[in-house]
Amino acid sequence: MTRAYGVLNDDPTAAQDPKRIATYLRAKRSWFVVDKEGVVRYARVTDPRNLVPNDEILEVLAKLK
């Protein structure tokens, strides 16, 4: 799924970099809202230290009702 959604850290140079090896082949921090038909209605990828505000996701969910 991480490859399908484009959020896999699969840059092979990361495997050679001691500072980046911990992120190699790991998912980036990401959020997705998928509707009942399987359509992605919201996607957000952030820096590992950042979070998406709950109200942003709740707003997307409210629009789906």
PyMOL Python script that loads the backbone (N, CA, C, O; Angstrom):
from pymol import cmd

cmd.read_pdbstr("""\
ATOM      1  N   MET A   1       0.813  -1.188   0.000  1.00  0.00           N
ATOM      2  CA  MET A   1       0.000   0.000   0.000  1.00  0.00           C
ATOM      3  C   MET A   1       0.860   1.256   0.000  1.00  0.00           C
ATOM      4  O   MET A   1       0.515   2.246  -0.646  1.00  0.00           O
ATOM      5  N   THR A   2       1.964   1.222   0.712  1.00  0.00           N
ATOM      6  CA  THR A   2       2.797   2.426   0.753  1.00  0.00           C
ATOM      7  C   THR A   2       3.324   2.795  -0.626  1.00  0.00           C
ATOM      8  O   THR A   2       3.431   3.975  -0.961  1.00  0.00           O
ATOM      9  N   ARG A   3       3.648   1.798  -1.416  1.00  0.00           N
ATOM     10  CA  ARG A   3       4.084   2.076  -2.788  1.00  0.00           C
ATOM     11  C   ARG A   3       2.906   2.567  -3.628  1.00  0.00           C
ATOM     12  O   ARG A   3       3.051   3.512  -4.403  1.00  0.00           O
ATOM     13  N   ALA A   4       1.752   1.939  -3.482  1.00  0.00           N
ATOM     14  CA  ALA A   4       0.572   2.315  -4.266  1.00  0.00           C
ATOM     15  C   ALA A   4       0.176   3.762  -3.999  1.00  0.00           C
ATOM     16  O   ALA A   4      -0.240   4.468  -4.917  1.00  0.00           O
ATOM     17  N   TYR A   5       0.299   4.206  -2.758  1.00  0.00           N
ATOM     18  CA  TYR A   5      -0.066   5.567  -2.398  1.00  0.00           C
ATOM     19  C   TYR A   5       1.107   6.547  -2.502  1.00  0.00           C
ATOM     20  O   TYR A   5       0.952   7.742  -2.252  1.00  0.00           O
ATOM     21  N   GLY A   6       2.263   6.035  -2.869  1.00  0.00           N
ATOM     22  CA  GLY A   6       3.425   6.900  -3.078  1.00  0.00           C
ATOM     23  C   GLY A   6       4.036   7.471  -1.819  1.00  0.00           C
ATOM     24  O   GLY A   6       4.598   8.566  -1.848  1.00  0.00           O
ATOM     25  N   VAL A   7       3.937   6.750  -0.709  1.00  0.00           N
ATOM     26  CA  VAL A   7       4.459   7.282   0.546  1.00  0.00           C
ATOM     27  C   VAL A   7       5.567   6.406   1.152  1.00  0.00           C
ATOM     28  O   VAL A   7       5.867   6.516   2.340  1.00  0.00           O
ATOM     29  N   LEU A   8       6.165   5.547   0.338  1.00  0.00           N
ATOM     30  CA  LEU A   8       7.258   4.709   0.819  1.00  0.00           C
ATOM     31  C   LEU A   8       8.586   5.408   0.569  1.00  0.00           C
ATOM     32  O   LEU A   8       8.863   5.865  -0.540  1.00  0.00           O
ATOM     33  N   ASN A   9       9.395   5.484   1.602  1.00  0.00           N
ATOM     34  CA  ASN A   9      10.758   6.012   1.458  1.00  0.00           C
ATOM     35  C   ASN A   9      11.610   4.891   0.865  1.00  0.00           C
ATOM     36  O   ASN A   9      12.178   4.082   1.598  1.00  0.00           O
ATOM     37  N   ASP A  10      11.697   4.849  -0.464  1.00  0.00           N
ATOM     38  CA  ASP A  10      12.446   3.767  -1.105  1.00  0.00           C
ATOM     39  C   ASP A  10      13.641   4.267  -1.915  1.00  0.00           C
ATOM     40  O   ASP A  10      14.085   3.614  -2.859  1.00  0.00           O
ATOM     41  N   ASP A  11      14.144   5.413  -1.536  1.00  0.00           N
ATOM     42  CA  ASP A  11      15.342   5.960  -2.181  1.00  0.00           C
ATOM     43  C   ASP A  11      16.540   5.122  -1.745  1.00  0.00           C
ATOM     44  O   ASP A  11      16.910   5.146  -0.572  1.00  0.00           O
ATOM     45  N   PRO A  12      17.154   4.378  -2.673  1.00  0.00           N
ATOM     46  CA  PRO A  12      18.260   3.493  -2.282  1.00  0.00           C
ATOM     47  C   PRO A  12      19.467   4.223  -1.698  1.00  0.00           C
ATOM     48  O   PRO A  12      20.269   3.610  -0.994  1.00  0.00           O
ATOM     49  N   THR A  13      19.612   5.509  -1.973  1.00  0.00           N
ATOM     50  CA  THR A  13      20.744   6.232  -1.390  1.00  0.00           C
ATOM     51  C   THR A  13      20.579   6.389   0.123  1.00  0.00           C
ATOM     52  O   THR A  13      21.562   6.588   0.837  1.00  0.00           O
ATOM     53  N   ALA A  14      19.343   6.302   0.611  1.00  0.00           N
ATOM     54  CA  ALA A  14      19.111   6.405   2.055  1.00  0.00           C
ATOM     55  C   ALA A  14      19.727   5.226   2.798  1.00  0.00           C
ATOM     56  O   ALA A  14      20.128   5.361   3.954  1.00  0.00           O
ATOM     57  N   ALA A  15      19.804   4.072   2.143  1.00  0.00           N
ATOM     58  CA  ALA A  15      20.382   2.890   2.780  1.00  0.00           C
ATOM     59  C   ALA A  15      21.885   3.050   3.018  1.00  0.00           C
ATOM     60  O   ALA A  15      22.462   2.363   3.861  1.00  0.00           O
ATOM     61  N   GLN A  16      22.504   3.948   2.283  1.00  0.00           N
ATOM     62  CA  GLN A  16      23.949   4.170   2.417  1.00  0.00           C
ATOM     63  C   GLN A  16      24.297   5.348   3.326  1.00  0.00           C
ATOM     64  O   GLN A  16      25.465   5.577   3.640  1.00  0.00           O
ATOM     65  N   ASP A  17      23.279   6.086   3.743  1.00  0.00           N
ATOM     66  CA  ASP A  17      23.486   7.302   4.545  1.00  0.00           C
ATOM     67  C   ASP A  17      23.123   7.022   6.001  1.00  0.00           C
ATOM     68  O   ASP A  17      21.953   6.790   6.303  1.00  0.00           O
ATOM     69  N   PRO A  18      24.098   7.039   6.908  1.00  0.00           N
ATOM     70  CA  PRO A  18      23.814   6.737   8.316  1.00  0.00           C
ATOM     71  C   PRO A  18      22.721   7.620   8.932  1.00  0.00           C
ATOM     72  O   PRO A  18      22.019   7.191   9.847  1.00  0.00           O
ATOM     73  N   LYS A  19      22.581   8.844   8.432  1.00  0.00           N
ATOM     74  CA  LYS A  19      21.564   9.747   8.982  1.00  0.00           C
ATOM     75  C   LYS A  19      20.168   9.433   8.454  1.00  0.00           C
ATOM     76  O   LYS A  19      19.174   9.809   9.076  1.00  0.00           O
ATOM     77  N   ARG A  20      20.083   8.757   7.323  1.00  0.00           N
ATOM     78  CA  ARG A  20      18.778   8.493   6.697  1.00  0.00           C
ATOM     79  C   ARG A  20      18.389   7.017   6.685  1.00  0.00           C
ATOM     80  O   ARG A  20      17.268   6.688   6.297  1.00  0.00           O
ATOM     81  N   ILE A  21      19.275   6.128   7.096  1.00  0.00           N
ATOM     82  CA  ILE A  21      18.998   4.703   6.983  1.00  0.00           C
ATOM     83  C   ILE A  21      17.756   4.276   7.790  1.00  0.00           C
ATOM     84  O   ILE A  21      17.049   3.346   7.403  1.00  0.00           O
ATOM     85  N   ALA A  22      17.509   4.948   8.884  1.00  0.00           N
ATOM     86  CA  ALA A  22      16.344   4.594   9.706  1.00  0.00           C
ATOM     87  C   ALA A  22      15.021   4.832   8.979  1.00  0.00           C
ATOM     88  O   ALA A  22      14.006   4.234   9.334  1.00  0.00           O
ATOM     89  N   THR A  23      15.023   5.689   7.976  1.00  0.00           N
ATOM     90  CA  THR A  23      13.796   5.977   7.234  1.00  0.00           C
ATOM     91  C   THR A  23      13.647   5.119   5.983  1.00  0.00           C
ATOM     92  O   THR A  23      12.578   5.098   5.372  1.00  0.00           O
ATOM     93  N   TYR A  24      14.706   4.414   5.597  1.00  0.00           N
ATOM     94  CA  TYR A  24      14.678   3.633   4.367  1.00  0.00           C
ATOM     95  C   TYR A  24      13.666   2.497   4.471  1.00  0.00           C
ATOM     96  O   TYR A  24      13.655   1.751   5.450  1.00  0.00           O
ATOM     97  N   LEU A  25      12.823   2.375   3.461  1.00  0.00           N
ATOM     98  CA  LEU A  25      11.763   1.381   3.359  1.00  0.00           C
ATOM     99  C   LEU A  25      10.725   1.512   4.480  1.00  0.00           C
ATOM    100  O   LEU A  25      10.134   0.523   4.913  1.00  0.00           O
ATOM    101  N   ARG A  26      10.524   2.697   4.923  1.00  0.00           N
ATOM    102  CA  ARG A  26       9.475   3.000   5.904  1.00  0.00           C
ATOM    103  C   ARG A  26       8.509   3.995   5.296  1.00  0.00           C
ATOM    104  O   ARG A  26       8.877   4.777   4.418  1.00  0.00           O
ATOM    105  N   ALA A  27       7.289   3.963   5.759  1.00  0.00           N
ATOM    106  CA  ALA A  27       6.271   4.883   5.249  1.00  0.00           C
ATOM    107  C   ALA A  27       6.510   6.292   5.769  1.00  0.00           C
ATOM    108  O   ALA A  27       6.929   6.493   6.909  1.00  0.00           O
ATOM    109  N   LYS A  28       6.232   7.256   4.909  1.00  0.00           N
ATOM    110  CA  LYS A  28       6.248   8.655   5.330  1.00  0.00           C
ATOM    111  C   LYS A  28       4.994   8.898   6.173  1.00  0.00           C
ATOM    112  O   LYS A  28       4.019   8.156   6.055  1.00  0.00           O
ATOM    113  N   ARG A  29       5.012   9.926   7.018  1.00  0.00           N
ATOM    114  CA  ARG A  29       3.831  10.249   7.812  1.00  0.00           C
ATOM    115  C   ARG A  29       2.763  10.774   6.859  1.00  0.00           C
ATOM    116  O   ARG A  29       2.959  11.788   6.188  1.00  0.00           O
ATOM    117  N   SER A  30       1.640  10.078   6.808  1.00  0.00           N
ATOM    118  CA  SER A  30       0.623  10.440   5.835  1.00  0.00           C
ATOM    119  C   SER A  30      -0.772  10.088   6.328  1.00  0.00           C
ATOM    120  O   SER A  30      -0.966   9.193   7.149  1.00  0.00           O
ATOM    121  N   TRP A  31      -1.737  10.831   5.792  1.00  0.00           N
ATOM    122  CA  TRP A  31      -3.146  10.647   6.110  1.00  0.00           C
ATOM    123  C   TRP A  31      -3.927  10.584   4.809  1.00  0.00           C
ATOM    124  O   TRP A  31      -3.650  11.325   3.865  1.00  0.00           O
ATOM    125  N   PHE A  32      -4.905   9.690   4.772  1.00  0.00           N
ATOM    126  CA  PHE A  32      -5.774   9.571   3.612  1.00  0.00           C
ATOM    127  C   PHE A  32      -7.205   9.427   4.075  1.00  0.00           C
ATOM    128  O   PHE A  32      -7.482   8.756   5.069  1.00  0.00           O
ATOM    129  N   VAL A  33      -8.118  10.062   3.350  1.00  0.00           N
ATOM    130  CA  VAL A  33      -9.554   9.838   3.550  1.00  0.00           C
ATOM    131  C   VAL A  33     -10.051   9.259   2.235  1.00  0.00           C
ATOM    132  O   VAL A  33      -9.920   9.872   1.175  1.00  0.00           O
ATOM    133  N   VAL A  34     -10.621   8.068   2.326  1.00  0.00           N
ATOM    134  CA  VAL A  34     -11.120   7.359   1.153  1.00  0.00           C
ATOM    135  C   VAL A  34     -12.625   7.206   1.312  1.00  0.00           C
ATOM    136  O   VAL A  34     -13.098   6.745   2.351  1.00  0.00           O
ATOM    137  N   ASP A  35     -13.388   7.593   0.277  1.00  0.00           N
ATOM    138  CA  ASP A  35     -14.847   7.503   0.386  1.00  0.00           C
ATOM    139  C   ASP A  35     -15.329   6.066   0.154  1.00  0.00           C
ATOM    140  O   ASP A  35     -14.524   5.176  -0.118  1.00  0.00           O
ATOM    141  N   LYS A  36     -16.627   5.847   0.263  1.00  0.00           N
ATOM    142  CA  LYS A  36     -17.200   4.506   0.151  1.00  0.00           C
ATOM    143  C   LYS A  36     -16.967   3.880  -1.222  1.00  0.00           C
ATOM    144  O   LYS A  36     -16.970   2.656  -1.351  1.00  0.00           O
ATOM    145  N   GLU A  37     -16.766   4.698  -2.236  1.00  0.00           N
ATOM    146  CA  GLU A  37     -16.506   4.190  -3.582  1.00  0.00           C
ATOM    147  C   GLU A  37     -15.022   3.897  -3.819  1.00  0.00           C
ATOM    148  O   GLU A  37     -14.640   3.430  -4.892  1.00  0.00           O
ATOM    149  N   GLY A  38     -14.201   4.170  -2.821  1.00  0.00           N
ATOM    150  CA  GLY A  38     -12.775   3.912  -2.934  1.00  0.00           C
ATOM    151  C   GLY A  38     -11.974   5.053  -3.537  1.00  0.00           C
ATOM    152  O   GLY A  38     -10.817   4.875  -3.916  1.00  0.00           O
ATOM    153  N   VAL A  39     -12.592   6.229  -3.625  1.00  0.00           N
ATOM    154  CA  VAL A  39     -11.914   7.399  -4.179  1.00  0.00           C
ATOM    155  C   VAL A  39     -11.202   8.147  -3.053  1.00  0.00           C
ATOM    156  O   VAL A  39     -11.799   8.450  -2.020  1.00  0.00           O
ATOM    157  N   VAL A  40      -9.924   8.440  -3.264  1.00  0.00           N
ATOM    158  CA  VAL A  40      -9.179   9.214  -2.272  1.00  0.00           C
ATOM    159  C   VAL A  40      -9.670  10.656  -2.338  1.00  0.00           C
ATOM    160  O   VAL A  40      -9.518  11.328  -3.358  1.00  0.00           O
ATOM    161  N   ARG A  41     -10.258  11.124  -1.243  1.00  0.00           N
ATOM    162  CA  ARG A  41     -10.790  12.487  -1.174  1.00  0.00           C
ATOM    163  C   ARG A  41      -9.858  13.452  -0.474  1.00  0.00           C
ATOM    164  O   ARG A  41     -10.019  14.667  -0.582  1.00  0.00           O
ATOM    165  N   TYR A  42      -8.889  12.920   0.239  1.00  0.00           N
ATOM    166  CA  TYR A  42      -7.949  13.760   0.980  1.00  0.00           C
ATOM    167  C   TYR A  42      -6.653  12.982   1.109  1.00  0.00           C
ATOM    168  O   TYR A  42      -6.668  11.794   1.430  1.00  0.00           O
ATOM    169  N   ALA A  43      -5.555  13.632   0.867  1.00  0.00           N
ATOM    170  CA  ALA A  43      -4.240  13.028   1.059  1.00  0.00           C
ATOM    171  C   ALA A  43      -3.292  14.101   1.555  1.00  0.00           C
ATOM    172  O   ALA A  43      -3.263  15.219   1.041  1.00  0.00           O
ATOM    173  N   ARG A  44      -2.532  13.745   2.548  1.00  0.00           N
ATOM    174  CA  ARG A  44      -1.571  14.702   3.104  1.00  0.00           C
ATOM    175  C   ARG A  44      -0.355  13.941   3.573  1.00  0.00           C
ATOM    176  O   ARG A  44      -0.472  12.979   4.331  1.00  0.00           O
ATOM    177  N   VAL A  45       0.799  14.360   3.134  1.00  0.00           N
ATOM    178  CA  VAL A  45       2.071  13.774   3.548  1.00  0.00           C
ATOM    179  C   VAL A  45       2.876  14.892   4.191  1.00  0.00           C
ATOM    180  O   VAL A  45       3.026  15.969   3.615  1.00  0.00           O
ATOM    181  N   THR A  46       3.389  14.636   5.375  1.00  0.00           N
ATOM    182  CA  THR A  46       4.131  15.664   6.101  1.00  0.00           C
ATOM    183  C   THR A  46       5.493  15.153   6.539  1.00  0.00           C
ATOM    184  O   THR A  46       5.800  13.965   6.439  1.00  0.00           O
ATOM    185  N   ASP A  47       6.286  16.070   7.019  1.00  0.00           N
ATOM    186  CA  ASP A  47       7.540  15.752   7.674  1.00  0.00           C
ATOM    187  C   ASP A  47       7.224  14.882   8.894  1.00  0.00           C
ATOM    188  O   ASP A  47       6.198  15.094   9.539  1.00  0.00           O
ATOM    189  N   PRO A  48       8.075  13.915   9.224  1.00  0.00           N
ATOM    190  CA  PRO A  48       7.783  13.040  10.369  1.00  0.00           C
ATOM    191  C   PRO A  48       7.500  13.763  11.682  1.00  0.00           C
ATOM    192  O   PRO A  48       6.858  13.202  12.570  1.00  0.00           O
ATOM    193  N   ARG A  49       7.963  14.979  11.812  1.00  0.00           N
ATOM    194  CA  ARG A  49       7.757  15.711  13.065  1.00  0.00           C
ATOM    195  C   ARG A  49       6.428  16.468  13.104  1.00  0.00           C
ATOM    196  O   ARG A  49       6.023  16.956  14.159  1.00  0.00           O
ATOM    197  N   ASN A  50       5.757  16.565  11.970  1.00  0.00           N
ATOM    198  CA  ASN A  50       4.534  17.362  11.886  1.00  0.00           C
ATOM    199  C   ASN A  50       3.277  16.496  11.936  1.00  0.00           C
ATOM    200  O   ASN A  50       3.295  15.325  11.558  1.00  0.00           O
ATOM    201  N   LEU A  51       2.208  17.088  12.401  1.00  0.00           N
ATOM    202  CA  LEU A  51       0.901  16.449  12.416  1.00  0.00           C
ATOM    203  C   LEU A  51      -0.069  17.293  11.609  1.00  0.00           C
ATOM    204  O   LEU A  51       0.154  18.488  11.409  1.00  0.00           O
ATOM    205  N   VAL A  52      -1.126  16.683  11.153  1.00  0.00           N
ATOM    206  CA  VAL A  52      -2.187  17.416  10.470  1.00  0.00           C
ATOM    207  C   VAL A  52      -3.223  17.776  11.526  1.00  0.00           C
ATOM    208  O   VAL A  52      -3.607  16.917  12.320  1.00  0.00           O
ATOM    209  N   PRO A  53      -3.685  19.026  11.557  1.00  0.00           N
ATOM    210  CA  PRO A  53      -4.701  19.404  12.538  1.00  0.00           C
ATOM    211  C   PRO A  53      -5.968  18.546  12.369  1.00  0.00           C
ATOM    212  O   PRO A  53      -6.433  18.323  11.251  1.00  0.00           O
ATOM    213  N   ASN A  54      -6.504  18.080  13.478  1.00  0.00           N
ATOM    214  CA  ASN A  54      -7.715  17.262  13.442  1.00  0.00           C
ATOM    215  C   ASN A  54      -8.851  17.950  12.706  1.00  0.00           C
ATOM    216  O   ASN A  54      -9.594  17.304  11.969  1.00  0.00           O
ATOM    217  N   ASP A  55      -8.994  19.268  12.901  1.00  0.00           N
ATOM    218  CA  ASP A  55     -10.114  19.967  12.272  1.00  0.00           C
ATOM    219  C   ASP A  55     -10.027  19.924  10.749  1.00  0.00           C
ATOM    220  O   ASP A  55     -11.054  19.961  10.070  1.00  0.00           O
ATOM    221  N   GLU A  56      -8.827  19.849  10.214  1.00  0.00           N
ATOM    222  CA  GLU A  56      -8.657  19.751   8.760  1.00  0.00           C
ATOM    223  C   GLU A  56      -9.235  18.428   8.243  1.00  0.00           C
ATOM    224  O   GLU A  56      -9.951  18.407   7.241  1.00  0.00           O
ATOM    225  N   ILE A  57      -8.924  17.345   8.923  1.00  0.00           N
ATOM    226  CA  ILE A  57      -9.437  16.023   8.527  1.00  0.00           C
ATOM    227  C   ILE A  57     -10.928  15.936   8.790  1.00  0.00           C
ATOM    228  O   ILE A  57     -11.666  15.395   7.968  1.00  0.00           O
ATOM    229  N   LEU A  58     -11.383  16.456   9.913  1.00  0.00           N
ATOM    230  CA  LEU A  58     -12.812  16.427  10.241  1.00  0.00           C
ATOM    231  C   LEU A  58     -13.639  17.215   9.222  1.00  0.00           C
ATOM    232  O   LEU A  58     -14.769  16.840   8.910  1.00  0.00           O
ATOM    233  N   GLU A  59     -13.078  18.290   8.715  1.00  0.00           N
ATOM    234  CA  GLU A  59     -13.766  19.082   7.693  1.00  0.00           C
ATOM    235  C   GLU A  59     -13.974  18.258   6.414  1.00  0.00           C
ATOM    236  O   GLU A  59     -15.043  18.296   5.805  1.00  0.00           O
ATOM    237  N   VAL A  60     -12.950  17.526   6.025  1.00  0.00           N
ATOM    238  CA  VAL A  60     -13.063  16.655   4.840  1.00  0.00           C
ATOM    239  C   VAL A  60     -14.106  15.581   5.074  1.00  0.00           C
ATOM    240  O   VAL A  60     -14.919  15.297   4.194  1.00  0.00           O
ATOM    241  N   LEU A  61     -14.087  14.984   6.251  1.00  0.00           N
ATOM    242  CA  LEU A  61     -15.056  13.928   6.567  1.00  0.00           C
ATOM    243  C   LEU A  61     -16.486  14.463   6.577  1.00  0.00           C
ATOM    244  O   LEU A  61     -17.409  13.788   6.121  1.00  0.00           O
ATOM    245  N   ALA A  62     -16.664  15.669   7.096  1.00  0.00           N
ATOM    246  CA  ALA A  62     -18.004  16.267   7.149  1.00  0.00           C
ATOM    247  C   ALA A  62     -18.556  16.494   5.749  1.00  0.00           C
ATOM    248  O   ALA A  62     -19.762  16.369   5.536  1.00  0.00           O
ATOM    249  N   LYS A  63     -17.700  16.823   4.797  1.00  0.00           N
ATOM    250  CA  LYS A  63     -18.138  17.052   3.421  1.00  0.00           C
ATOM    251  C   LYS A  63     -18.568  15.760   2.735  1.00  0.00           C
ATOM    252  O   LYS A  63     -19.302  15.800   1.748  1.00  0.00           O
ATOM    253  N   LEU A  64     -18.121  14.629   3.242  1.00  0.00           N
ATOM    254  CA  LEU A  64     -18.476  13.349   2.632  1.00  0.00           C
ATOM    255  C   LEU A  64     -19.880  12.884   3.018  1.00  0.00           C
ATOM    256  O   LEU A  64     -20.458  12.034   2.341  1.00  0.00           O
ATOM    257  N   LYS A  65     -20.420  13.423   4.077  1.00  0.00           N
ATOM    258  CA  LYS A  65     -21.747  12.986   4.549  1.00  0.00           C
ATOM    259  C   LYS A  65     -22.845  13.432   3.633  1.00  0.00           C
ATOM    260  O   LYS A  65     -24.015  13.146   3.887  1.00  0.00           O
TER     261      LYS A  65
END
""", "prot")
cmd.dss("prot")
cmd.show_as("cartoon", "prot")
cmd.util.cbc("prot")
cmd.orient("prot")
